[in-house]
Amino acid sequence: MKPIITVSLLSFTFLTGCYTGVNSNTAFVPGINTAYFPAAPVSRKNSTILYTKDTAQKTLSGEKMYKMNCASCHFPKKDFVGPMLAGCRQREPDKDWAYRFINNAYYMQENDPYAKALLKKYKSRHLVFKLSKKELNAILDYCDSYLVPVQK
């Protein structure tokens, strides 16, 4: 009985101590989780992130929604399971394409030429989300302004 308890406690300690994931239920606090998804800064000066009031609010909500809905399959500035999200509005056929795709992904992947090409390239189907245009734009604004962390 004693070895089972010891193994269980060690396993629990190992798993909780090694977890480095981002908790999407918490709001972004500058300096926390920046190795994973730093907030999009307006500018950098001596490694200090500076924000304007409007940009900070918009970025923080976009960042939170990105982490909750997109981060498992998309990186802002690098292809992953799906394409990078930065610059996607410039690559898409028209300005409302992303909104239609996010809310009707299955239909679009069967009927839309651009969505078919993405499916062929990435070999994975996109999930359907119900996001408003405002929410989607906040996510894409965050990804467009995302700065890749500098490796030390």
CYANA upper distance limits for C-alpha pairs under 8 A (distance plus 0.5 A):
  1 MET  CA      5 ILE  CA      7.06
  2 LYS  CA      6 THR  CA      6.75
  3 PRO  CA      7 VAL  CA      6.52
  4 ILE  CA      8 SER  CA      6.52
  5 ILE  CA      9 LEU  CA      6.61
  6 THR  CA     10 LEU  CA      6.61
  7 VAL  CA     11 SER  CA      6.50
  8 SER  CA     12 PHE  CA      6.62
  9 LEU  CA     13 THR  CA      6.57
 10 LEU  CA     14 PHE  CA      6.51
 11 SER  CA     15 LEU  CA      6.57
 12 PHE  CA     16 THR  CA      6.58
 13 THR  CA     17 GLY  CA      6.28
 14 PHE  CA     18 CYS  CA      6.45
 15 LEU  CA     19 TYR  CA      6.71
 22 VAL  CA     33 ASN  CA      7.37
 22 VAL  CA     36 TYR  CA      7.91
 22 VAL  CA     67 LYS  CA      8.39
 24 SER  CA     64 LYS  CA      7.10
 24 SER  CA     67 LYS  CA      6.30
 24 SER  CA     68 MET  CA      6.02
 25 ASN  CA     68 MET  CA      8.44
 27 ALA  CA     60 LEU  CA      8.24
 27 ALA  CA     64 LYS  CA      7.29
 28 PHE  CA     32 ILE  CA      7.63
 28 PHE  CA     33 ASN  CA      8.33
 28 PHE  CA     39 ALA  CA      8.11
 28 PHE  CA     60 LEU  CA      7.12
 28 PHE  CA     63 GLU  CA      8.43
 28 PHE  CA     64 LYS  CA      7.80
 30 PRO  CA     34 THR  CA      7.81
 30 PRO  CA     38 PRO  CA      8.29
 30 PRO  CA     39 ALA  CA      7.99
 33 ASN  CA     37 PHE  CA      6.98
 33 ASN  CA     38 PRO  CA      7.37
 34 THR  CA     38 PRO  CA      4.70
 34 THR  CA     39 ALA  CA      7.95
 34 THR  CA    149 PRO  CA      8.45
 35 ALA  CA    149 PRO  CA      7.30
 37 PHE  CA     63 GLU  CA      8.28
 38 PRO  CA    146 TYR  CA      7.97
 38 PRO  CA    147 LEU  CA      8.11
 38 PRO  CA    149 PRO  CA      8.13
 39 ALA  CA     59 THR  CA      7.07
 39 ALA  CA     60 LEU  CA      7.08
 39 ALA  CA     63 GLU  CA      7.19
 39 ALA  CA    142 TYR  CA      8.18
 39 ALA  CA    146 TYR  CA      7.45
 40 ALA  CA     56 ALA  CA      8.39
 40 ALA  CA     59 THR  CA      6.70
 40 ALA  CA    142 TYR  CA      6.62
 40 ALA  CA    143 CYS  CA      8.38
 40 ALA  CA    145 SER  CA      5.84
 40 ALA  CA    146 TYR  CA      5.14
 40 ALA  CA    147 LEU  CA      6.83
 41 PRO  CA     49 ILE  CA      6.18
 41 PRO  CA     50 LEU  CA      6.57
 41 PRO  CA     51 TYR  CA      6.48
 41 PRO  CA     56 ALA  CA      8.26
 41 PRO  CA    145 SER  CA      7.78
 41 PRO  CA    146 TYR  CA      7.87
 41 PRO  CA    147 LEU  CA      7.93
 42 VAL  CA     49 ILE  CA      7.95
 42 VAL  CA     50 LEU  CA      6.50
 42 VAL  CA     51 TYR  CA      5.93
 42 VAL  CA     52 THR  CA      7.53
 42 VAL  CA     55 THR  CA      7.87
 43 SER  CA     49 ILE  CA      6.89
 43 SER  CA     50 LEU  CA      6.29
 43 SER  CA     51 TYR  CA      7.95
 44 ARG  CA     48 THR  CA      6.16
 44 ARG  CA     49 ILE  CA      5.65
 44 ARG  CA     50 LEU  CA      6.87
 45 LYS  CA     49 ILE  CA      7.41
 45 LYS  CA     50 LEU  CA      8.14
 51 TYR  CA     55 THR  CA      7.07
 51 TYR  CA     56 ALA  CA      6.09
 52 THR  CA     56 ALA  CA      6.43
 53 LYS  CA     57 GLN  CA      6.92
 54 ASP  CA     58 LYS  CA      6.79
 55 THR  CA     59 THR  CA      6.35
 56 ALA  CA     60 LEU  CA      6.46
 57 GLN  CA     61 SER  CA      6.89
 58 LYS  CA     62 GLY  CA      6.69
 58 LYS  CA    138 ALA  CA      6.92
 58 LYS  CA    142 TYR  CA      8.46
 59 THR  CA     63 GLU  CA      6.35
 59 THR  CA    138 ALA  CA      7.41
 59 THR  CA    141 ASP  CA      7.73
 59 THR  CA    142 TYR  CA      5.83
 60 LEU  CA     64 LYS  CA      6.66
 60 LEU  CA    142 TYR  CA      8.49
 61 SER  CA     65 MET  CA      6.76
 61 SER  CA    138 ALA  CA      7.37
 61 SER  CA    139 ILE  CA      8.38
 62 GLY  CA     66 TYR  CA      6.47
 62 GLY  CA    135 GLU  CA      7.66
 62 GLY  CA    137 ASN  CA      8.40
 62 GLY  CA    138 ALA  CA      4.84
 62 GLY  CA    139 ILE  CA      4.72
 62 GLY  CA    140 LEU  CA      7.94
 62 GLY  CA    141 ASP  CA      7.58
 62 GLY  CA    142 TYR  CA      5.90
 63 GLU  CA     67 LYS  CA      6.67
 63 GLU  CA    138 ALA  CA      8.41
 63 GLU  CA    139 ILE  CA      6.90
 63 GLU  CA    142 TYR  CA      6.44
 64 LYS  CA     68 MET  CA      6.75
 65 MET  CA     69 ASN  CA      6.41
 65 MET  CA     70 CYS  CA      8.17
 65 MET  CA    135 GLU  CA      8.05
 65 MET  CA    139 ILE  CA      6.82
 66 TYR  CA     70 CYS  CA      5.48
 66 TYR  CA     71 ALA  CA      6.47
 66 TYR  CA    139 ILE  CA      5.96
 66 TYR  CA    142 TYR  CA      8.47
 67 LYS  CA     71 ALA  CA      5.46
 67 LYS  CA     72 SER  CA      8.29
 70 CYS  CA     74 HIS  CA      6.18
 71 ALA  CA     75 PHE  CA      6.72
 73 CYS  CA     80 PHE  CA      6.84
 73 CYS  CA     81 VAL  CA      5.45
 73 CYS  CA     82 GLY  CA      6.17
 74 HIS  CA     78 LYS  CA      8.31
 74 HIS  CA     79 ASP  CA      7.35
 74 HIS  CA     80 PHE  CA      6.16
 74 HIS  CA     81 VAL  CA      6.85
 74 HIS  CA     82 GLY  CA      5.89
 74 HIS  CA     83 PRO  CA      6.78
 74 HIS  CA     84 MET  CA      6.27
 74 HIS  CA     85 LEU  CA      7.22
 75 PHE  CA     79 ASP  CA      6.90
 75 PHE  CA     80 PHE  CA      6.82
 75 PHE  CA     83 PRO  CA      8.17
 75 PHE  CA     84 MET  CA      5.83
 75 PHE  CA     85 LEU  CA      7.17
 76 PRO  CA     84 MET  CA      5.73
 76 PRO  CA     85 LEU  CA      5.48
 76 PRO  CA     86 ALA  CA      5.77
 76 PRO  CA    143 CYS  CA      5.21
 76 PRO  CA    144 ASP  CA      7.71
 76 PRO  CA    146 TYR  CA      7.16
 77 LYS  CA     84 MET  CA      5.80
 77 LYS  CA     85 LEU  CA      7.19
 77 LYS  CA     86 ALA  CA      6.10
 77 LYS  CA    143 CYS  CA      7.76
 77 LYS  CA    146 TYR  CA      8.02
 77 LYS  CA    148 VAL  CA      7.93
 78 LYS  CA     83 PRO  CA      7.71
 78 LYS  CA     84 MET  CA      5.36
 79 ASP  CA     83 PRO  CA      5.04
 79 ASP  CA     84 MET  CA      5.06
 80 PHE  CA     84 MET  CA      7.44
 81 VAL  CA    122 TYR  CA      7.05
 81 VAL  CA    124 SER  CA      7.89
 82 GLY  CA    122 TYR  CA      6.46
 82 GLY  CA    124 SER  CA      8.11
 83 PRO  CA    122 TYR  CA      8.15
 84 MET  CA     88 CYS  CA      7.90
 85 LEU  CA    140 LEU  CA      7.08
 85 LEU  CA    143 CYS  CA      6.46
 85 LEU  CA    144 ASP  CA      7.85
 86 ALA  CA    140 LEU  CA      7.22
 86 ALA  CA    143 CYS  CA      5.38
 86 ALA  CA    144 ASP  CA      4.85
 86 ALA  CA    145 SER  CA      8.25
 86 ALA  CA    146 TYR  CA      8.41
 87 GLY  CA     91 ARG  CA      7.20
 87 GLY  CA    144 ASP  CA      6.53
 88 CYS  CA     92 GLU  CA      6.63
 88 CYS  CA    140 LEU  CA      8.42
 89 ARG  CA     94 ASP  CA      8.31
 89 ARG  CA     95 LYS  CA      7.01
 89 ARG  CA     98 ALA  CA      7.91
 92 GLU  CA     97 TRP  CA      7.02
 92 GLU  CA     98 ALA  CA      7.92
 92 GLU  CA    114 TYR  CA      8.11
 93 PRO  CA     97 TRP  CA      7.09
 93 PRO  CA    114 TYR  CA      7.88
 96 ASP  CA    100 ARG  CA      6.92
 97 TRP  CA    101 PHE  CA      6.53
 98 ALA  CA    102 ILE  CA      6.49
 99 TYR  CA    103 ASN  CA      6.84
 99 TYR  CA    131 LEU  CA      8.24
 99 TYR  CA    132 SER  CA      8.19
 99 TYR  CA    133 LYS  CA      6.81
 99 TYR  CA    136 LEU  CA      7.53
100 ARG  CA    104 ASN  CA      6.37
100 ARG  CA    105 ALA  CA      8.17
100 ARG  CA    108 MET  CA      8.49
101 PHE  CA    105 ALA  CA      5.30
101 PHE  CA    108 MET  CA      6.59
101 PHE  CA    115 ALA  CA      8.31
102 ILE  CA    127 LEU  CA      8.19
102 ILE  CA    128 VAL  CA      6.28
102 ILE  CA    129 PHE  CA      6.10
102 ILE  CA    130 LYS  CA      7.61
102 ILE  CA    131 LEU  CA      7.78
103 ASN  CA    128 VAL  CA      6.06
103 ASN  CA    129 PHE  CA      5.84
103 ASN  CA    130 LYS  CA      5.79
103 ASN  CA    131 LEU  CA      7.33
104 ASN  CA    108 MET  CA      6.62
104 ASN  CA    128 VAL  CA      6.64
104 ASN  CA    129 PHE  CA      8.49
105 ALA  CA    109 GLN  CA      6.49
105 ALA  CA    125 ARG  CA      8.45
105 ALA  CA    126 HIS  CA      6.53
105 ALA  CA    127 LEU  CA      7.02
105 ALA  CA    128 VAL  CA      5.96
106 TYR  CA    110 GLU  CA      7.06
106 TYR  CA    125 ARG  CA      8.05
106 TYR  CA    126 HIS  CA      7.83
106 TYR  CA    127 LEU  CA      8.21
106 TYR  CA    128 VAL  CA      7.72
107 TYR  CA    111 ASN  CA      6.72
108 MET  CA    112 ASP  CA      5.47
108 MET  CA    115 ALA  CA      6.50
108 MET  CA    116 LYS  CA      8.13
109 GLN  CA    113 PRO  CA      8.42
109 GLN  CA    115 ALA  CA      5.38
109 GLN  CA    116 LYS  CA      5.51
109 GLN  CA    119 LEU  CA      7.26
109 GLN  CA    125 ARG  CA      8.17
110 GLU  CA    115 ALA  CA      8.28
110 GLU  CA    116 LYS  CA      7.01
111 ASN  CA    115 ALA  CA      8.33
111 ASN  CA    116 LYS  CA      7.82
112 ASP  CA    116 LYS  CA      6.57
113 PRO  CA    117 ALA  CA      6.73
114 TYR  CA    118 LEU  CA      6.89
115 ALA  CA    119 LEU  CA      6.71
116 LYS  CA    120 LYS  CA      6.66
117 ALA  CA    121 LYS  CA      6.64
118 LEU  CA    122 TYR  CA      6.48
118 LEU  CA    123 LYS  CA      8.32
119 LEU  CA    123 LYS  CA      5.69
119 LEU  CA    124 SER  CA      6.41
119 LEU  CA    125 ARG  CA      6.78
131 LEU  CA    135 GLU  CA      6.43
131 LEU  CA    136 LEU  CA      6.64
132 SER  CA    136 LEU  CA      6.69
133 LYS  CA    137 ASN  CA      6.45
134 LYS  CA    138 ALA  CA      6.69
135 GLU  CA    139 ILE  CA      6.88
136 LEU  CA    140 LEU  CA      6.72
137 ASN  CA    141 ASP  CA      6.33
138 ALA  CA    142 TYR  CA      6.66
139 ILE  CA    143 CYS  CA      6.84
140 LEU  CA    144 ASP  CA      6.50
141 ASP  CA    145 SER  CA      6.73
142 TYR  CA    146 TYR  CA      6.45
